[in-house]
Amino acid sequence: MGRIESFLTSRRNSNLLRTLVPATRRANGIITIEGKEYFDFCSNDYLGIANHPALIRACQEALVEFGAGACASRLLSGDSQLTHQLETELAAFKAKESALVFNSGYQANTGIIGALCQKGDVIFSDKLNHASIIDGIVLSGAQCVRFFHNNMEHLESLLARERSHYKEALIVTESIFSMEGDAAPLAELVRLKEKYQCRLMIDEAHAT
């Protein structure tokens, strides 16, 4: 038995082997799998609007007018007035100067962190941050210093010890941690980033 087969057998025997099971219907918090209905507690359709008739109708109208894809990257010929409109509305909703839409949360984190930090900088990261944040830190080449989850005393001790050794510093965390359901102490994070002259990045994936 090869290594891959051995690994899969071990996972299967431990009831830890994950498989893809398609859902046939999802609406109003109910998901249908293999003919059975279940309450869906793992969806990120928090507002329950993915199947709303008005949203479906708007998508259909956009498909007719703009087609099924951008056909190119935004920096070439794939930019769209719809995307600019979305970014303008998102910026207004957040009361910010501007917004930039990414294809996914994963791409947002890997792209933004690498733009803010590089080799020779330092990033202070909550120990329970999402894997996409961790990947973004690795790709940036910056030094990573992890602090205990939501522990501002530990974070400050690390800032006091490490911050002066680096030109640029970033504190990164999540506003709401999806697996734990707890919230980051934002006011204290702002105080620390100002005291130690750091940038502060908040992943809002599960909050807004």
N, C-alpha and C positions, 0 to 999 in steps of 0.2 A: 504494500500500500504506500502510495506516494505521500509527500508531506501535506499537500492540499487535501487529499482524500482523508488523511488521518485527522487533520484539523477539523474538517466538516463532520466527520463521524463523532469526534469528541464533543463538538458543539451540540450535535443532534442528541447524543446520549445524555447530555446535561440539560436538555430542553432549552438551549440557548441559541439554536439555529434560527435566524430570522429569514423569512421568505416573503416574496411579494404577493400580496393578495389583493386583487383589484376590487374596488368598490363600484357597484353598478348604479348607485344613486346616493345623492347627498343633499339633504334639504331640511331646514328648520331644526338643525341640531341632531338629526337622525341620519345615520349612515347605513346603507344596505350592503351586506357582504354575503355572497353565496346564498342569497335568498332570505337572510335573516336581518332584522333591523336591530341596531344598537344605538345607544346614546353616544354621540361623538365628543369626547373630552380631549381629543388631541389635535383638533383642527386649529389653524390660525386665522380662520374666517371669523374673527372675534365679534364683528357686528352682524354676522349672519346675512350679508347682502350679496354673496356670490351668486345666488340663484334668484335674486329679486328680479321680477319681470322688467322693471324700468332699466336696471343695469344691463340685463341681457339684450333688451331692445336697443340701448345705446351702443353696445358692442356690435350688434348686427348692422346698425346704420354706419358705424365707423368702418367696418369691413367693406361695405359696399362702396364707400367714398374713397377710402385710403388703401384698400387691399389688405392682404393677409400678413404682410411683413415689411420691415424697413428696407430690405434688399441690399443694404450696405451699412457700414458703421456710420455713426453720427458725424465723425470728422471728415468723411468722404461725402457721399450723397444720400446717406440714410437718415439725416435729420428731418424732423417733422414739426409743423406748427402745433400739432397736438401735444407733443412732448414739451415744447416751450410753454404752452398753456397750462399743462399739468404742473410744471416747475414753478410757474408764477403763482398758481393757486396754492401750492404747498408752502411756498415762502410766505405768502400772506397769512395762511393758517398758523404758521409757526412764528409770525411776526419777525421775519428775518429778511435780510437784504436780497437773498437769492437762494435757489435750491438746485441741486443736480441729481437727476434720477439715474440709478444704476440698474442693471439687469436683475440683480438679486442682492439680498443682504450680505451674502458671502463676498460678492464682488465689491460691494461698498466698503466692507471692512478691510479687505486685502488691498484695495486701491487707495483708500484714504490714509491708512496708517503709513503705507510706503511713501505717500506724498508729504506727510508731516515729519517723518523721521528717517534717518539713514544711519549708516555705520558711523560710530562715534557719538551717537545720541543715546539716551536712556529712556526706557518706557516702563512705567510702574503699572502693573496689571493685576486686577483682582483675580484671585486664585480660581474662581468659578466662572471666569469669562468664557464665552462661547468659543468653539474651535476655530471659527472664522477669524476671530480677533487674534488668537494665538498664531494662526497661519500668517496673518498680516504682519505681526511682530517679527516672525522668523524671516519673512520675505524682505522686510525693511532693512535687515542687517543690524538694527540697533540692539543695544544691550537690554535684556529683559530682567526686571526685578519684580517678583510677585509678592503681593501683600495678602494677608489673611482676609477671607471674605467679609466685606463691609466693616473691616476693623480699621478705623481711622487712627487709632493710637499706633498700630503697627505700621501703617502707611507713613505716618509722620516720622517715626523713628528711622524708616528706610530713606525718606527724603532728606532728613538731617544728615544721614551718613553718606549718601550717594550723590545727591543732587549737584554738589559743587564740583564734581569730577567731570561733568559733561556740559557741553555748550547748550544743547537743546534737550528738553525733557517733556514727556507726555504722560499724563495719567489717563488710563482708559478703563472704563467699567460699563456696566449696563444699568439702565434706570430701573427696569424690572427684570429680575432673573426668572426665566420661564420655568425652570425645573424646581426652584424653591418657592417662587411666588413672592419673594421679599423685594423691598425697594432699597436703592442706594441712598445714602445720606447726602443728598446733593448740596445742601448748604455748606456742610463741612468740607466737601470736596472742593467747592469753589474757594473757601477760605484757604485751604492748603495749597491750591494751585496758584493763588495770588501771593501767598507768603513765600513760596519757594520758586516763583516765577516759572511755572510750567504751563503747557497747554493742557486742556482738559477735553477729552472726547467721551461722549455718552452715547452708547448704542440704545436707540429707542425702539428696537424691533418689537418689543412686547408691551409698549406703554401707550403709544399714540394710535 
